[in-house]
Amino acid sequence: MMKVIRAKLHGIRVTNADLNYHGSITLDPEQCELAGLYPMEFVEIWNKNSAARISTYVIYGEPGSRCCVLNGAAARTCQKGDELIIAGAELIDRPERLYEIKPRILTFLPDNQIDQVLAYDVFQSEQRPYDFRIVDAGRQTVESCHTWPNVDISGVRQALAGKGWPEDEIETFLSQHFIL
């Protein structure tokens, strides 16, 4: 059996830590549903700020809250504002199943608003039997994905417009500095 990623929340920020709760991680059920994470599912959590790695189970919080609360002992591994990667896994019995699995990956802005919905895609290329790419989950294209994490492009547009930049200069700046 091979353990592979099935769902991931990448760059979600800790909104609270509750040492006195029963353990687990509390997440927004709407975000979990979009990624494919289930209540009581065990997940691995990697803290990008502290390098802590833990395993706990998911419980659902308030829909639409964009919450990410580490509970119980897990609360000792983070601080409010820490950036996390939360991954759900699946066991597969043979490598050929990699072609069928399309893990959903959500990336986040600093306020835990979803930035992108991506999918991991394993495919056979001319170079190798198991190649890999990240695609936009809706369009199934590589071109519509950006590779810069946690940048609020609409916020950048607003800030530049607030400084009096003309719209064509803003678009030129964004296209030079970000893959849109």
C-alpha positions as CSV (number, residue, x, y, z in Angstrom):
1,M,0.0,0.0,0.0
2,M,1.1,3.5,-0.8
3,K,0.0,6.6,1.2
4,V,-0.9,9.5,-1.1
5,I,-2.4,12.9,-0.6
6,R,-6.2,13.1,-1.1
7,A,-7.0,16.7,0.1
8,K,-5.0,19.7,1.3
9,L,-5.6,23.1,2.8
10,H,-2.4,25.0,2.0
11,G,-1.5,28.2,3.8
12,I,-4.6,28.4,6.1
13,R,-4.0,30.6,9.1
14,V,-4.6,29.7,12.7
15,T,-7.5,31.8,14.0
16,N,-7.4,30.4,17.6
17,A,-6.0,27.8,19.9
18,D,-8.0,26.2,22.7
19,L,-5.9,24.2,25.1
20,N,-8.9,23.2,27.2
21,Y,-10.9,21.7,24.4
22,H,-11.0,17.9,23.7
23,G,-8.3,17.9,21.0
24,S,-8.7,18.0,17.3
25,I,-8.7,20.8,14.8
26,T,-11.9,22.9,14.1
27,L,-12.3,23.9,10.5
28,D,-15.0,25.6,8.4
29,P,-17.1,22.8,7.0
30,E,-17.6,24.7,3.7
31,Q,-13.9,24.8,3.1
32,C,-13.5,21.2,4.2
33,E,-16.3,20.1,1.8
34,L,-14.7,21.9,-1.1
35,A,-11.3,20.2,-0.4
36,G,-12.8,16.8,0.5
37,L,-12.0,16.7,4.2
38,Y,-14.5,14.9,6.5
39,P,-15.4,15.2,10.1
40,M,-13.4,12.8,12.4
41,E,-10.9,12.2,9.6
42,F,-7.3,12.1,10.8
43,V,-5.2,14.7,9.1
44,E,-1.5,15.7,9.2
45,I,-0.7,19.3,10.0
46,W,2.5,21.1,9.3
47,N,3.1,24.5,10.8
48,K,5.1,26.6,8.3
49,N,6.1,29.1,11.1
50,S,7.4,26.7,13.8
51,A,8.0,23.5,11.7
52,A,5.8,21.5,14.2
53,R,4.2,18.4,12.7
54,I,1.2,16.8,14.3
55,S,-1.6,14.5,13.5
56,T,-5.2,15.0,14.8
57,Y,-8.8,14.7,13.6
58,V,-11.1,17.2,12.0
59,I,-14.2,18.6,13.6
60,Y,-16.5,21.1,11.9
61,G,-17.0,24.6,13.1
62,E,-19.3,27.3,12.0
63,P,-20.1,27.3,8.2
64,G,-18.6,30.4,6.6
65,S,-16.4,31.3,9.6
66,R,-13.1,30.5,7.9
67,C,-12.0,29.1,11.3
68,C,-8.8,27.1,11.9
69,V,-8.7,26.3,15.6
70,L,-6.2,23.9,17.2
71,N,-7.6,22.2,20.2
72,G,-6.2,20.3,23.3
73,A,-2.5,19.4,23.1
74,A,-2.4,20.6,19.4
75,A,-2.9,24.1,20.7
76,R,0.6,24.0,22.1
77,T,2.1,23.7,18.6
78,C,0.9,27.0,17.2
79,Q,0.0,30.6,17.7
80,K,-2.8,32.7,16.2
81,G,-1.7,33.7,12.7
82,D,0.6,30.8,12.0
83,E,0.3,29.4,8.5
84,L,-0.5,25.7,8.3
85,I,-0.7,22.9,5.7
86,I,-3.4,20.4,6.5
87,A,-3.4,17.2,4.5
88,G,-5.8,14.2,4.3
89,A,-4.4,11.0,2.9
90,E,-5.5,7.8,1.1
91,L,-4.0,4.4,0.7
92,I,-3.8,3.0,-2.8
93,D,-2.8,-0.5,-3.8
94,R,-0.9,0.1,-7.0
95,P,0.8,3.1,-8.7
96,E,-1.7,3.0,-11.6
97,R,-4.3,4.4,-9.3
98,L,-2.3,7.7,-9.2
99,Y,-3.9,8.5,-12.7
100,E,-7.4,8.3,-11.1
101,I,-6.8,10.4,-8.0
102,K,-7.2,14.1,-8.4
103,P,-6.5,15.6,-4.9
104,R,-8.2,19.0,-4.2
105,I,-5.9,21.6,-2.9
106,L,-7.2,24.9,-1.5
107,T,-4.8,27.8,-1.1
108,F,-5.6,30.8,1.1
109,L,-5.3,34.5,1.5
110,P,-4.2,35.8,4.9
111,D,-7.8,36.2,6.1
112,N,-8.5,32.5,5.3
113,Q,-10.5,33.4,2.2
114,I,-9.9,30.8,-0.5
115,D,-7.5,32.0,-3.1
116,Q,-7.3,29.0,-5.5
117,V,-8.9,25.6,-5.9
118,L,-6.3,23.4,-7.5
119,A,-5.9,19.7,-8.3
120,Y,-2.8,17.5,-8.4
121,D,-2.6,15.5,-11.6
122,V,-0.4,12.5,-12.3
123,F,-0.2,11.7,-16.0
124,Q,1.9,9.8,-18.5
125,S,4.2,12.2,-20.4
126,E,6.7,11.6,-23.2
127,Q,9.5,11.8,-20.5
128,R,8.1,9.4,-17.9
129,P,5.2,7.1,-17.0
130,Y,4.3,9.1,-13.9
131,D,4.6,12.8,-14.4
132,F,3.1,15.5,-12.2
133,R,1.4,18.9,-12.6
134,I,-0.8,21.3,-10.7
135,V,-3.9,22.4,-12.5
136,D,-6.8,24.7,-11.8
137,A,-9.5,22.3,-10.5
138,G,-12.3,24.0,-12.4
139,R,-10.6,24.6,-15.7
140,Q,-8.2,21.6,-15.6
141,T,-5.5,23.9,-17.0
142,V,-2.0,24.8,-15.8
143,E,-2.1,28.3,-17.3
144,S,-4.8,29.5,-14.9
145,C,-2.8,28.6,-11.8
146,H,-0.5,31.0,-10.1
147,T,2.5,30.0,-8.0
148,W,2.7,32.8,-5.5
149,P,1.1,32.0,-2.2
150,N,-1.1,34.2,-0.1
151,V,-1.1,37.3,-2.3
152,D,-4.4,39.2,-2.5
153,I,-4.3,40.4,-6.1
154,S,-7.5,42.4,-5.7
155,G,-5.9,44.1,-2.6
156,V,-2.8,44.9,-4.6
157,R,-5.0,46.4,-7.4
158,Q,-6.9,48.5,-4.9
159,A,-3.7,49.7,-3.2
160,L,-2.2,50.8,-6.5
161,A,-5.4,52.4,-7.6
162,G,-5.5,54.2,-4.3
163,K,-2.1,55.7,-5.1
164,G,-3.5,57.0,-8.3
165,W,-2.1,54.5,-10.8
166,P,-3.9,54.2,-14.1
167,E,-5.6,50.8,-14.7
168,D,-3.4,49.9,-17.6
169,E,-0.2,50.5,-15.5
170,I,-1.7,48.4,-12.7
171,E,-2.3,45.5,-15.1
172,T,1.2,45.9,-16.6
173,F,2.7,45.8,-13.1
174,L,0.7,42.7,-12.1
175,S,1.5,40.9,-15.3
176,Q,5.3,41.6,-14.8
177,H,5.3,40.5,-11.2
178,F,2.7,37.7,-11.0
179,I,1.6,34.9,-13.2
180,L,-2.1,35.7,-13.6
